[in-house]
């Protein structure tokens, strides 16, 4: 079990996905992330890409985000996100999209959706194969002044071709890179 660490859902237990392909965010890393985002969450529209358990988007909702969209391709994780939203009684503030990330972003762009905060936690190998930042830039789903946070292996340097890196935090083997 993992827990919501702050806000109105603080202490609520979230279900894990029973699969080694879903790696929940370590508590220290999540704490660092939300300490940095503290001032930007109130009323924010959040996209939790490669959402896994949905813990990042749910934490954002708990700390003041208005809405969160969860994108996940792996069906057992989609079920888990729905369960976790229900545990927090936040189904009305969350939307779960069961699609491959790029296809989901294309769909969201057609719906004219835009986000203040985009959190990406792709499988590490995916960053070498495709760049999720490229589709976000191409489809213009990040609001002006918005932030993208990319979790990646600390030895991997994310491509800065599409957005400007303004902060990076490394804890253990993970780095959170912040882009504008």
FILO-186485 format. One record per residue: residue number from 1; x, y, z of N, C-alpha, C in turn. Coordinates in Angstrom, 3 decimals. Atoms other than C-alpha are relative to their C-alpha. Layout:
N
- NUM|X|Y|Z|X|Y|Z|X|Y|Z
...
***
This chain:
180
- 1|0.827|-1.201|0.000|0.000|0.000|0.000|0.865|1.256|0.000
- 2|-0.614|-1.317|-0.060|0.986|3.579|-0.607|-1.059|0.954|0.539
- 3|0.928|-0.953|-0.612|-0.549|6.611|1.034|0.098|1.364|-0.674
- 4|-0.008|-1.405|0.389|-1.551|10.109|0.060|0.694|0.734|1.145
- 5|-0.846|-0.592|-1.042|0.964|12.283|1.921|-0.403|1.395|0.449
- 6|0.397|-1.345|-0.411|-0.749|15.678|2.064|-1.354|0.377|-0.550
- 7|1.265|-0.517|0.497|-3.939|17.653|1.541|-1.211|-0.674|0.595
- 8|1.276|0.477|-0.549|-7.557|16.662|2.010|-0.117|-1.525|0.037
- 9|0.033|1.469|-0.011|-6.947|12.958|1.235|1.156|-0.591|0.806
- 10|-1.189|0.448|-0.732|-3.881|12.747|3.507|-0.310|-1.245|0.836
- 11|0.127|1.237|-0.753|-3.430|9.279|4.959|-0.807|-1.079|-0.698
- 12|0.781|1.019|0.715|-5.738|7.515|2.485|0.956|-0.989|-0.648
- 13|-0.815|1.066|0.597|-4.307|4.199|1.386|-0.420|-0.223|-1.440
- 14|0.248|0.246|1.409|-3.976|3.600|-2.327|0.452|-1.410|-0.350
- 15|-0.312|1.357|0.447|-3.980|0.218|-3.981|1.180|0.030|-0.965
- 16|-1.113|0.162|0.941|-0.869|-0.930|-5.829|-0.437|-0.866|-1.176
- 17|0.228|0.865|1.150|-0.809|-2.582|-9.250|0.862|-1.235|0.197
- 18|-0.726|1.255|-0.226|0.161|-6.239|-8.906|0.766|-0.398|-1.258
- 19|-0.821|0.284|1.168|2.757|-6.121|-11.679|1.340|0.710|0.148
- 20|-1.317|-0.642|-0.097|6.496|-5.434|-11.798|0.211|1.108|-1.036
- 21|-0.213|-1.046|1.001|6.041|-3.171|-14.840|-0.474|1.371|0.484
- 22|0.443|-1.274|-0.571|4.394|-0.491|-12.675|0.861|0.271|1.222
- 23|-0.880|-0.337|-1.122|6.861|1.237|-10.359|-0.522|1.263|0.680
- 24|0.513|-1.178|-0.729|5.266|3.506|-7.762|1.130|0.965|0.338
- 25|-0.987|-1.019|-0.327|7.028|6.736|-6.986|0.394|-0.134|1.468
- 26|-0.438|0.056|-1.393|9.159|6.492|-3.827|-0.490|1.227|0.785
- 27|0.558|-1.062|-0.844|7.806|8.590|-0.930|0.886|1.252|0.020
- 28|-0.903|-1.158|-0.046|10.912|10.831|-0.776|-0.061|0.810|-1.297
- 29|0.073|-0.670|1.295|10.686|11.614|-4.478|-1.328|0.752|-0.129
- 30|1.311|-0.651|0.058|6.946|12.375|-4.240|-0.030|1.226|0.911
- 31|-0.066|-1.131|-0.926|7.581|14.611|-1.226|0.763|1.171|-0.632
- 32|-0.790|-1.047|0.668|10.265|16.540|-3.156|-0.815|0.655|-1.119
- 33|0.824|-0.504|1.096|7.940|16.886|-6.164|-1.054|0.983|0.513
- 34|1.101|-0.847|-0.461|5.056|18.313|-4.163|0.472|1.185|0.836
- 35|-0.569|-1.198|-0.632|7.281|20.634|-2.147|0.306|1.060|-1.056
- 36|-0.309|-0.927|1.094|8.361|22.184|-5.458|-1.284|0.552|-0.619
- 37|1.243|-0.408|0.660|4.820|22.294|-6.893|-0.987|0.722|0.911
- 38|0.937|-0.511|-1.008|3.196|23.617|-3.707|-0.787|1.229|-0.459
- 39|0.641|-1.273|0.356|2.451|27.119|-5.054|-0.803|-0.066|-1.301
- 40|0.627|0.044|1.324|1.213|25.981|-8.476|-1.204|-0.924|-0.083
- 41|1.045|1.022|0.064|-1.377|23.349|-7.539|-1.423|0.531|0.097
- 42|1.360|-0.478|-0.256|-4.388|25.417|-6.459|-0.738|0.285|-1.311
- 43|0.830|-0.184|1.186|-7.028|25.123|-9.193|0.594|-0.516|-1.297
- 44|-0.712|0.450|1.211|-4.594|23.479|-11.631|-0.723|-1.146|-0.710
- 45|0.401|1.121|0.845|-5.514|21.184|-14.492|1.259|-0.854|-0.162
- 46|-1.175|0.865|-0.050|-3.150|18.188|-14.212|-0.178|-1.191|-0.930
- 47|-0.048|1.226|0.802|-2.219|15.447|-16.663|1.034|-0.917|0.630
- 48|-0.881|1.022|-0.571|-0.740|12.324|-15.065|0.218|-1.042|-1.086
- 49|-0.287|0.905|1.104|0.857|10.511|-18.008|0.781|-1.216|0.469
- 50|-0.596|1.264|-0.434|1.910|6.874|-17.664|-0.307|-0.141|1.493
- 51|0.457|-0.250|-1.368|-0.128|7.095|-14.462|0.218|-1.140|0.995
- 52|-0.234|1.105|-0.948|0.428|3.617|-12.966|-1.131|-0.130|1.003
- 53|1.019|0.084|-1.052|-1.448|3.698|-9.650|-0.866|1.255|0.062
- 54|0.698|-1.278|-0.064|-2.565|7.293|-10.181|0.379|0.821|1.213
- 55|-0.328|-0.660|-1.271|-0.849|8.340|-6.963|0.435|1.453|-0.167
- 56|-0.455|-1.385|0.187|0.715|11.520|-8.414|-1.195|0.912|-0.286
- 57|1.183|-0.795|0.299|-2.535|12.820|-9.914|-0.929|0.128|1.190
- 58|0.849|-0.033|-1.192|-4.475|11.900|-6.770|0.612|0.905|1.062
- 59|-0.687|-0.902|-0.938|-1.863|13.652|-4.620|-0.230|1.457|-0.417
- 60|0.248|-1.354|0.494|-2.283|16.746|-6.831|-1.426|0.438|0.323
- 61|1.390|-0.314|-0.346|-6.069|16.616|-6.378|-0.136|0.270|1.495
- 62|0.052|-0.151|-1.452|-5.600|16.211|-2.632|0.540|1.352|0.448
- 63|-0.670|-1.248|-0.393|-3.407|19.320|-2.534|-0.534|1.228|-0.742
- 64|0.641|-1.192|0.541|-5.729|21.602|-4.486|-0.214|0.072|-1.494
- 65|0.250|-0.022|1.442|-5.698|20.746|-8.195|-1.500|-0.143|-0.252
- 66|1.428|0.044|0.319|-9.124|21.230|-9.797|-0.391|-1.326|-0.642
- 67|0.286|1.237|0.722|-8.994|18.219|-12.136|1.294|-0.701|-0.365
- 68|-1.147|0.784|0.457|-6.663|15.421|-13.141|-0.470|-0.987|-1.060
- 69|0.224|0.998|1.039|-6.574|13.336|-16.290|1.132|-1.003|0.131
- 70|-0.957|1.091|-0.168|-4.850|9.973|-15.911|0.061|-0.770|-1.320
- 71|-0.188|0.757|1.238|-3.413|8.333|-19.046|0.811|-1.241|0.330
- 72|-0.671|1.270|-0.287|-2.491|4.669|-18.783|-0.413|-1.017|-1.055
- 73|0.234|1.009|1.033|-2.147|1.920|-21.376|-0.242|-1.390|0.587
- 74|0.031|1.325|-0.616|-1.846|-1.103|-19.020|-1.313|-0.160|0.776
- 75|1.348|0.083|-0.562|-5.374|-2.248|-18.152|-0.057|-0.275|1.509
- 76|0.060|0.159|-1.464|-4.669|-3.574|-14.614|0.267|1.310|0.756
- 77|-0.263|-1.304|-0.618|-3.299|-0.103|-13.796|-1.217|0.917|-0.142
- 78|1.215|-0.801|0.202|-6.405|1.563|-15.277|-1.029|-0.357|1.078
- 79|0.940|0.441|-1.063|-8.568|-0.524|-12.906|0.430|0.543|1.355
- 80|-0.528|-0.466|-1.286|-6.319|0.425|-9.987|-0.225|1.501|0.173
- 81|0.227|-1.449|-0.082|-6.546|4.159|-10.780|-1.463|0.265|0.359
- 82|1.430|-0.189|-0.289|-10.347|3.901|-10.777|-0.323|-0.346|1.449
- 83|0.199|0.378|-1.402|-10.297|2.097|-7.422|0.548|1.087|0.915
- 84|-0.631|-1.024|-0.846|-7.928|4.708|-5.967|-0.775|1.322|-0.016
- 85|0.839|-1.196|0.047|-10.069|7.614|-7.170|-1.245|-0.185|0.870
- 86|1.188|0.287|-0.822|-13.096|5.942|-5.544|0.344|0.021|1.485
- 87|-0.418|-0.016|-1.411|-11.174|5.449|-2.263|0.108|1.423|0.540
- 88|-0.144|-1.401|-0.404|-10.595|9.196|-2.200|-1.263|0.812|-0.291
- 89|1.255|-0.666|0.365|-14.138|9.982|-3.370|0.263|1.175|-0.939
- 90|-0.412|-1.050|0.943|-12.608|11.961|-6.239|-0.332|-0.350|-1.451
- 91|0.332|0.424|1.366|-14.186|10.262|-9.263|-0.477|1.167|-0.859
- 92|0.538|-1.139|0.750|-15.884|13.541|-10.259|1.084|0.993|-0.421
- 93|-1.097|-0.918|0.333|-12.512|15.339|-10.442|1.103|-0.681|-0.802
- 94|-1.008|0.748|0.747|-10.581|12.631|-12.274|-0.594|-0.668|-1.224
- 95|0.393|0.692|1.233|-10.778|11.189|-15.766|1.119|-0.972|-0.344
- 96|-0.987|1.022|0.344|-9.044|7.963|-16.755|-0.130|-0.321|-1.484
- 97|-0.025|0.334|1.423|-8.035|7.421|-20.377|0.868|-1.239|-0.176
- 98|-0.705|1.261|0.228|-7.075|3.862|-21.295|0.489|-0.033|-1.449
- 99|-0.602|-0.064|1.336|-4.811|4.494|-24.312|1.501|0.138|0.126
- 100|-1.421|-0.286|0.117|-1.225|4.658|-25.411|0.148|1.518|0.116
- 101|-0.146|-1.400|-0.346|0.145|8.053|-24.329|-0.148|0.947|-1.194
- 102|0.066|-0.904|1.155|0.660|9.653|-27.764|-1.420|0.095|-0.556
- 103|1.381|-0.004|0.504|-2.834|8.630|-28.898|-0.922|0.768|0.941
- 104|0.803|-0.737|-0.979|-4.325|10.008|-25.681|0.225|1.505|-0.133
- 105|-0.299|-1.432|0.163|-2.558|13.355|-26.186|-0.672|0.537|-1.268
- 106|0.679|-0.409|1.231|-3.893|13.524|-29.756|-1.494|0.177|0.270
- 107|1.424|-0.096|-0.360|-7.409|12.863|-28.419|-0.271|1.242|0.856
- 108|0.175|-1.162|-0.869|-7.017|15.499|-25.691|0.130|1.306|-0.782
- 109|-0.170|-1.203|0.826|-5.793|18.053|-28.246|-1.250|0.244|-0.852
- 110|1.233|-0.143|0.788|-8.858|17.386|-30.426|-1.137|0.524|0.872
- 111|1.014|-0.473|-0.947|-10.991|18.023|-27.322|0.319|1.408|0.517
- 112|-0.468|-1.332|-0.424|-9.085|21.326|-26.842|0.335|0.054|1.493
- 113|-0.436|0.050|-1.398|-7.859|20.213|-23.407|1.386|0.628|0.114
- 114|-1.344|-0.531|-0.262|-4.884|22.008|-21.898|0.262|-0.104|1.496
- 115|-0.393|0.320|-1.363|-2.951|21.548|-18.689|1.025|0.988|0.537
- 116|-0.962|-0.844|-0.702|-1.082|23.631|-16.141|1.226|-0.812|0.392
- 117|-1.072|0.891|-0.451|0.985|20.658|-14.945|-0.150|-1.330|-0.714
- 118|-0.029|1.318|0.636|1.948|17.550|-16.902|1.099|-0.792|0.690
- 119|-0.977|0.879|-0.629|3.639|14.749|-14.992|0.152|-1.241|-0.861
- 120|-0.286|1.153|0.846|5.318|12.008|-17.031|0.917|-0.965|0.731
- 121|-0.805|1.044|-0.627|6.610|8.759|-15.594|0.040|-1.214|-0.917
- 122|0.010|1.102|0.965|7.236|6.617|-18.681|0.983|-1.094|0.376
- 123|-1.033|1.038|-0.159|9.006|3.281|-18.683|1.320|0.571|-0.525
- 124|-1.285|-0.606|0.366|12.697|4.199|-18.869|0.391|-0.293|-1.441
- 125|-0.376|0.355|1.375|13.189|2.352|-22.169|-0.758|0.841|-1.024
- 126|0.806|-0.784|0.925|10.424|4.444|-23.763|0.666|1.324|-0.356
- 127|-0.676|-1.272|0.280|12.485|7.619|-23.466|1.042|-0.147|-1.090
- 128|-0.978|0.240|1.057|15.074|6.042|-25.721|-0.682|-0.230|-1.344
- 129|0.721|0.319|1.229|12.446|4.917|-28.267|-0.786|1.192|-0.545
- 130|0.855|-1.128|0.388|10.137|7.966|-28.279|0.168|1.101|1.027
- 131|-0.093|-1.121|-0.925|10.049|11.389|-26.722|-1.410|0.527|0.267
- 132|1.353|-0.490|-0.281|6.714|12.133|-24.985|-0.091|1.528|0.002
- 133|0.017|-1.461|0.039|7.726|15.818|-24.828|-0.348|0.503|-1.405
- 134|0.242|-0.410|1.383|7.538|15.991|-28.625|-1.492|0.072|-0.302
- 135|1.434|0.009|0.298|3.851|15.047|-28.818|-0.725|1.080|0.797
- 136|0.605|-1.070|-0.806|2.981|17.484|-26.016|0.209|1.349|-0.691
- 137|-0.295|-1.263|0.693|4.692|20.320|-27.894|-0.774|0.088|-1.308
- 138|0.668|0.000|1.306|3.235|19.334|-31.259|-1.500|0.230|0.144
- 139|1.465|-0.096|-0.177|-0.333|19.074|-29.920|-0.426|1.176|0.876
- 140|0.268|-1.242|-0.748|-0.061|22.222|-27.760|-0.989|-0.198|1.156
- 141|0.906|0.237|-1.131|-1.719|20.777|-24.637|0.515|0.611|1.310
- 142|-0.533|-0.659|-1.190|0.520|22.633|-22.155|-0.380|1.475|-0.053
- 143|0.390|-1.418|-0.055|-0.891|26.016|-21.100|1.240|0.875|0.068
- 144|-1.090|-0.973|-0.100|1.276|29.103|-21.375|0.388|0.123|1.475
- 145|-0.473|-0.041|-1.381|3.416|29.148|-18.211|-0.100|-1.339|0.709
- 146|0.146|1.330|-0.594|2.698|25.447|-17.617|1.336|-0.682|0.238
- 147|-1.203|0.735|-0.388|5.179|22.941|-16.225|-0.163|-1.465|-0.395
- 148|-0.072|1.442|0.244|6.157|19.455|-17.388|1.046|-0.561|0.943
- 149|-0.953|0.685|-0.868|7.804|17.121|-14.893|0.207|-1.398|-0.576
- 150|-0.352|1.297|0.568|9.596|14.076|-16.293|0.836|-0.775|1.007
- 151|-0.786|0.898|-0.854|10.718|11.234|-14.029|0.792|-0.923|-0.920
- 152|-0.838|0.847|0.838|13.667|9.383|-15.530|1.194|-0.514|0.801
- 153|-1.207|0.553|-0.594|16.754|7.338|-14.697|1.058|1.094|0.035
- 154|-0.925|-1.116|-0.197|19.435|9.664|-13.355|1.119|0.068|-1.031
- 155|-1.068|-0.011|1.003|21.956|8.637|-16.037|-0.510|0.357|-1.403
- 156|0.589|-0.343|1.283|19.538|9.531|-18.865|-0.187|1.504|-0.079
- 157|0.178|-1.443|0.187|19.636|13.075|-20.211|-1.200|0.225|-0.915
- 158|1.168|-0.236|0.857|16.207|14.164|-21.467|0.305|1.031|-1.073
- 159|-0.177|-0.891|1.148|16.011|15.962|-24.803|-0.636|1.355|0.309
- 160|0.497|-1.353|-0.255|15.644|19.734|-24.380|-0.397|0.725|-1.285
- 161|0.339|-0.594|1.289|14.661|20.310|-27.984|-1.368|0.693|0.028
- 162|1.382|-0.478|0.056|10.983|20.969|-27.211|-0.374|0.948|1.139
- 163|0.289|-0.843|-1.155|10.934|22.588|-23.761|1.304|0.297|0.724
- 164|-1.200|-0.423|-0.725|13.455|24.412|-21.556|0.027|-0.622|1.394
- 165|-0.217|0.578|-1.323|14.780|22.523|-18.526|0.348|1.134|0.957
- 166|-0.324|-1.059|-0.951|14.719|24.816|-15.484|0.348|-0.522|1.388
- 167|-0.352|0.551|-1.302|15.215|22.445|-12.555|0.095|-1.512|-0.128
- 168|-0.101|1.458|-0.066|16.304|18.876|-11.846|0.311|-0.389|1.436
- 169|-0.192|0.505|-1.355|16.119|16.941|-8.591|0.273|-1.491|-0.108
- 170|-0.343|1.416|0.037|17.852|13.579|-8.167|-0.029|-0.561|1.408
- 171|0.055|0.736|-1.263|17.037|11.175|-5.350|0.164|-1.467|-0.352
- 172|-0.280|1.388|0.356|18.548|7.713|-5.570|0.272|-0.111|-1.486
- 173|-0.176|0.224|1.435|18.323|6.414|-9.140|-0.941|0.845|-0.858
- 174|1.022|-0.767|0.729|15.494|8.796|-10.095|0.353|1.480|-0.060
- 175|-0.103|-1.444|0.153|15.627|12.323|-11.447|-1.357|0.521|-0.442
- 176|1.173|-0.736|0.458|12.696|14.701|-11.765|0.538|1.225|-0.744
- 177|-0.412|-1.153|0.799|13.353|17.144|-14.606|-1.224|0.862|-0.246
- 178|1.100|-0.948|0.144|11.171|20.264|-14.737|0.240|0.855|-1.231
- 179|-0.092|-0.741|1.266|10.479|21.910|-18.099|-1.089|1.063|-0.074
- 180|0.989|-1.041|0.353|8.699|25.062|-19.262|-0.036|0.107|-1.502
***
